[in-house]
Amino acid sequence: MDLNKHDMTKKMIYTNTEMVPGREISEVLGVVTGNVVQTKHVGKDILAVLRSVVGGEITGYTQMLTEARQKAISRMVIAARELDADAVVSLRFTTISIMTNASEILAYGTAVKLKD
C-alpha cells in the first residue's frame, strides 16, 4: 500500500449510519476493511486476574482495545482512499479470538462517492 498516492489531508467521513446526513450518495464502491491482530501482554494478564478478584475496570485492556480499534479504522480508511471514496457508511466492528492471548479486531463498511 503506497500511502503517498493518497491525499492524506483529505478528511474521510465514516459513520455507522447508512447515509451521510445532508449528503447524497452517488456511487457505491464496495466493502472496505481494516484489521489488527492484538496480543495480550503477560503483565497485563496478571493485573487482569488481580483486578477480577477485587472488581473494576481493567484499564490496560481498555486502552489496548481502543488503540486496536483506531488502527483498524485507519486501515479501513486507507482502503477506502484507494477506491477514491469520499466516505464509508454502515461502519461495523467485529472481533474474534485468533489463538490464546490474541484477538483480531475488524472494522468494515461500504465505501461510497458523494454528490458535490
C-alpha positions in Angstrom: 0.0 0.0 0.0 1.6 3.3 -1.1 0.4 5.9 1.3 2.0 8.7 -0.8 -0.6 8.0 -3.6 -3.4 9.2 -1.3 -4.2 12.8 -0.2 -3.8 12.2 3.5 -5.0 15.7 4.2 -8.5 14.9 2.8 -10.7 14.2 5.7 -12.6 10.9 5.4 -16.1 10.7 6.6 -17.1 7.4 8.3 -20.3 6.7 10.0 -22.3 3.7 11.3 -25.4 5.0 9.6 -26.4 4.0 6.0 -26.1 7.6 4.8 -24.2 10.8 5.4 -26.5 13.4 6.8 -27.1 16.2 4.4 -25.3 14.4 1.5 -26.4 12.2 -1.3 -24.6 9.0 -2.3 -23.8 9.0 -6.0 -22.0 5.7 -6.2 -21.3 2.6 -4.1 -17.7 1.5 -4.5 -17.7 -1.7 -2.4 -16.9 -3.1 1.0 -13.7 -1.9 2.7 -12.0 -3.4 5.7 -9.2 -2.7 8.1 -8.0 -5.1 10.8 -5.4 -5.6 13.5 -4.4 -8.6 15.5 -3.6 -7.7 19.0 -1.9 -9.8 21.6 -2.1 -9.5 25.4 0.9 -8.6 27.4 1.7 -11.1 30.2 2.0 -8.3 32.8 -1.5 -7.1 31.8 -2.9 -10.6 32.2 -1.5 -10.8 35.7 -3.1 -7.5 36.6 -6.3 -8.5 35.0 -6.5 -11.6 37.2 -5.9 -9.5 40.3 -8.5 -6.9 39.1 -11.0 -9.7 38.6 -10.7 -10.6 42.2 -11.4 -7.1 43.5 -13.6 -5.8 40.6 -13.3 -2.8 38.5 -12.2 -1.8 35.0 -9.1 -3.3 33.6 -7.7 -0.1 32.1 -4.7 -1.7 30.3 -7.1 -3.8 28.2 -9.4 -0.9 27.6 -6.5 1.2 26.3 -5.2 -1.7 24.2 -8.7 -2.3 22.6 -9.2 1.4 22.0 -5.8 1.6 20.2 -6.6 -1.5 18.2 -10.0 -0.1 17.0 -8.3 3.1 15.9 -5.7 1.2 13.9 -8.5 -0.9 12.3 -10.4 2.3 11.3 -7.2 3.9 10.0 -6.5 0.8 7.8 -10.2 0.8 6.6 -9.9 4.5 5.6 -6.7 3.8 3.7 -8.6 1.0 1.8 -11.4 3.5 1.1 -9.0 6.1 -0.2 -7.5 3.5 -2.6 -11.0 3.4 -4.1 -11.2 7.2 -4.2 -14.1 7.1 -1.8 -15.5 10.2 -0.1 -17.0 8.3 2.8 -17.5 5.0 4.5 -21.1 4.2 5.6 -22.5 1.4 7.7 -19.3 1.1 9.7 -19.2 -2.0 11.9 -16.7 -3.8 14.1 -16.2 -7.4 14.9 -13.7 -9.3 17.0 -12.6 -12.9 17.1 -10.1 -14.8 19.2 -7.3 -16.0 16.8 -5.4 -18.0 19.4 -4.7 -17.9 23.1 -4.0 -14.3 24.1 -4.5 -12.9 20.6 -7.6 -11.3 19.1 -8.5 -9.7 15.8 -10.5 -6.5 15.5 -12.0 -5.9 12.1 -13.6 -2.6 11.0 -15.7 -2.8 7.9 -18.1 -0.6 5.9 -19.2 0.4 2.5 -17.1 2.9 0.6 -19.1 5.5 -1.3 -18.8 8.6 -3.5 -20.8 11.5 -2.5 -22.5 14.0 -4.8 -21.0 17.5 -4.7 
